[in-house]
Amino acid sequence: MSRIGKRPVELPSGVEASVSGQTVTVKGPKGQREFTATDDVSITIDGNVVSVEPRGKSKRARQQWGMSRTMVANLVTGVTDGFKKELEIQGVGYRAQMQGNKLILNLGLSHDVDFEVPQGVTVTCPKLTEIVVEGIDQQLVGQVASNIREWRAPEPYKGKGIRYKGEFIFRKEGKKK
């Protein structure tokens, strides 16, 4: 029995949801998102509550039950509040800045990194050593933040690189003479 799937998703005021077949469409103040569920679950809307039920008792139906409920909840969160990932840059001379739709990263490489920001995500740099990735699609926001972090992941000896805000990097001791 899925403990996540049993809980219905409540729609806050200003958010509309509709189901056509297996596709759920959610409209809110920040935009519109949709999710297509598999045939193992049935999605119903009753007033301002969206509920997901499994079709059958197979293992796959139970797996899709909880996942589909979470995806619908993420749609609602995305169109109301949005998602946000914050990155910090640590290292001497490491910095970031926005130029139009490009994120320019100086990361100690022989060249500057020009990161093209994809559609549906906004990237801002409040400081030279901070990057904020925002959007209504949780998967896209996380993927963009991961792609930016990939250019210079934090190394364990000096801690230099791009890290998520609040991320702990296990530090190693260097060579001894």
C-alpha positions as CSV (number, residue, x, y, z in Angstrom):
1,M,0.0,0.0,0.0
2,S,1.5,3.3,-1.0
3,R,1.5,5.8,1.8
4,I,2.3,8.6,-0.6
5,G,-0.3,7.7,-3.1
6,K,-3.2,7.5,-0.6
7,R,-2.9,11.2,0.2
8,P,-4.9,13.4,-2.2
9,V,-3.4,16.6,-3.7
10,E,-5.3,19.7,-2.8
11,L,-5.5,22.5,-5.3
12,P,-4.9,26.0,-3.8
13,S,-7.0,28.9,-4.8
14,G,-6.1,30.3,-8.3
15,V,-5.1,26.8,-9.6
16,E,-7.2,24.8,-12.1
17,A,-6.7,21.2,-13.0
18,S,-8.2,19.1,-15.7
19,V,-7.9,15.5,-16.8
20,S,-8.3,14.2,-20.3
21,G,-7.5,10.5,-20.6
22,Q,-4.3,10.0,-18.7
23,T,-3.0,13.5,-19.0
24,V,-3.3,16.0,-16.1
25,T,-3.1,19.7,-17.0
26,V,-2.6,22.2,-14.2
27,K,-2.8,26.0,-14.7
28,G,-1.7,28.5,-12.1
29,P,-0.4,32.0,-11.6
30,K,3.2,31.0,-12.8
31,G,2.1,29.1,-15.9
32,Q,0.8,25.8,-17.2
33,R,2.2,22.3,-16.8
34,E,1.0,18.8,-17.8
35,F,1.9,15.2,-16.9
36,T,0.8,12.0,-18.7
37,A,0.4,9.1,-16.3
38,T,0.7,5.4,-17.3
39,D,-2.3,3.2,-17.7
40,D,-1.6,1.6,-14.3
41,V,-3.3,4.4,-12.4
42,S,-6.5,6.4,-12.7
43,I,-6.6,10.1,-11.9
44,T,-9.8,11.8,-10.8
45,I,-10.6,15.4,-9.8
46,D,-13.3,16.0,-7.2
47,G,-13.8,19.7,-6.4
48,N,-10.4,21.1,-5.5
49,V,-8.8,17.7,-4.8
50,V,-6.9,15.5,-7.2
51,S,-6.7,11.8,-6.3
52,V,-4.7,9.0,-7.8
53,E,-5.8,5.3,-7.5
54,P,-4.0,2.2,-8.8
55,R,-5.7,-0.1,-11.4
56,G,-5.1,-3.6,-10.1
57,K,-2.7,-4.9,-7.5
58,S,0.4,-5.5,-9.5
59,K,3.8,-4.3,-8.3
60,R,4.0,-1.9,-11.3
61,A,0.6,-0.3,-10.5
62,R,1.7,0.3,-6.9
63,Q,4.9,1.8,-8.0
64,Q,3.2,4.1,-10.5
65,W,0.6,5.1,-7.9
66,G,3.0,6.9,-5.5
67,M,5.1,8.3,-8.4
68,S,2.1,9.7,-10.2
69,R,0.7,11.4,-7.1
70,T,4.1,13.0,-6.5
71,M,4.3,14.2,-10.1
72,V,0.8,15.8,-9.8
73,A,1.9,17.5,-6.5
74,N,5.0,18.8,-8.2
75,L,2.9,20.3,-11.0
76,V,0.8,22.1,-8.4
77,T,3.8,23.4,-6.5
78,G,5.5,24.5,-9.7
79,V,2.6,26.6,-11.0
80,T,2.0,28.2,-7.6
81,D,5.5,28.7,-6.0
82,G,8.0,27.5,-8.6
83,F,11.2,25.7,-7.8
84,K,14.6,27.2,-7.0
85,K,18.2,25.9,-6.7
86,E,21.0,28.0,-5.3
87,L,24.6,27.4,-6.2
88,E,27.7,28.9,-4.5
89,I,31.1,29.3,-6.2
90,Q,34.2,29.0,-4.1
91,G,37.7,29.6,-5.3
92,V,40.1,32.5,-5.9
93,G,39.1,34.2,-9.2
94,Y,36.0,32.0,-9.7
95,R,33.0,34.1,-10.6
96,A,29.8,34.1,-12.7
97,Q,27.7,36.7,-14.5
98,M,24.8,36.8,-16.8
99,Q,25.0,38.4,-20.3
100,G,21.6,38.2,-22.0
101,N,20.6,34.5,-22.1
102,K,24.2,33.2,-21.4
103,L,25.8,32.5,-18.1
104,I,29.5,33.4,-18.3
105,L,31.6,31.3,-15.8
106,N,35.2,32.0,-14.9
107,L,36.4,28.8,-13.3
108,G,40.1,28.8,-13.6
109,L,40.0,27.1,-17.0
110,S,42.0,28.4,-20.0
111,H,38.7,29.8,-21.3
112,D,35.5,31.3,-20.0
113,V,32.5,28.9,-20.0
114,D,29.5,30.2,-21.9
115,F,26.5,28.3,-20.6
116,E,23.3,28.7,-22.7
117,V,20.3,28.9,-20.4
118,P,17.5,26.7,-21.8
119,Q,13.9,27.8,-22.3
120,G,11.6,27.5,-19.2
121,V,14.4,28.4,-16.7
122,T,15.6,31.7,-15.4
123,V,19.2,32.0,-14.1
124,T,20.3,35.1,-12.1
125,C,23.5,36.0,-10.4
126,P,22.8,38.2,-7.3
127,K,26.5,38.2,-6.5
128,L,29.6,37.2,-8.5
129,T,29.8,34.0,-6.4
130,E,26.1,33.0,-6.4
131,I,23.9,31.5,-9.0
132,V,20.1,31.1,-8.6
133,V,18.2,28.8,-11.0
134,E,14.4,29.1,-11.0
135,G,11.5,27.7,-12.9
136,I,8.2,25.8,-12.7
137,D,9.6,22.4,-13.9
138,Q,11.4,20.7,-11.0
139,Q,13.2,18.3,-13.2
140,L,14.5,21.0,-15.6
141,V,15.6,23.3,-12.7
142,G,17.5,20.4,-11.1
143,Q,19.1,19.4,-14.4
144,V,20.2,22.9,-15.3
145,A,21.7,23.3,-11.8
146,S,23.5,20.0,-12.1
147,N,24.9,20.9,-15.6
148,I,26.3,24.2,-14.2
149,R,27.8,22.4,-11.2
150,E,29.4,19.8,-13.5
151,W,31.7,22.4,-15.0
152,R,33.7,22.5,-11.8
153,A,32.5,20.2,-9.1
154,P,33.9,20.9,-5.6
155,E,37.1,19.1,-5.0
156,P,37.9,17.5,-1.6
157,Y,41.3,19.1,-0.8
158,K,40.7,22.8,-1.0
159,G,36.9,22.8,-1.5
160,K,37.1,24.9,-4.7
161,G,34.3,24.6,-7.2
162,I,30.6,25.1,-7.7
163,R,28.4,23.6,-4.9
164,Y,24.8,23.7,-3.9
165,K,24.0,26.2,-1.1
166,G,24.4,24.4,2.2
167,E,26.1,21.3,0.6
168,F,28.8,19.8,2.8
169,I,32.0,18.7,1.1
170,F,34.0,16.1,3.0
171,R,37.5,17.6,3.2
172,K,40.6,15.4,2.9
173,E,44.0,16.0,4.4
174,G,46.8,16.7,1.9
175,K,50.2,15.2,1.5
176,K,52.5,15.4,4.5
177,K,56.2,16.3,4.2
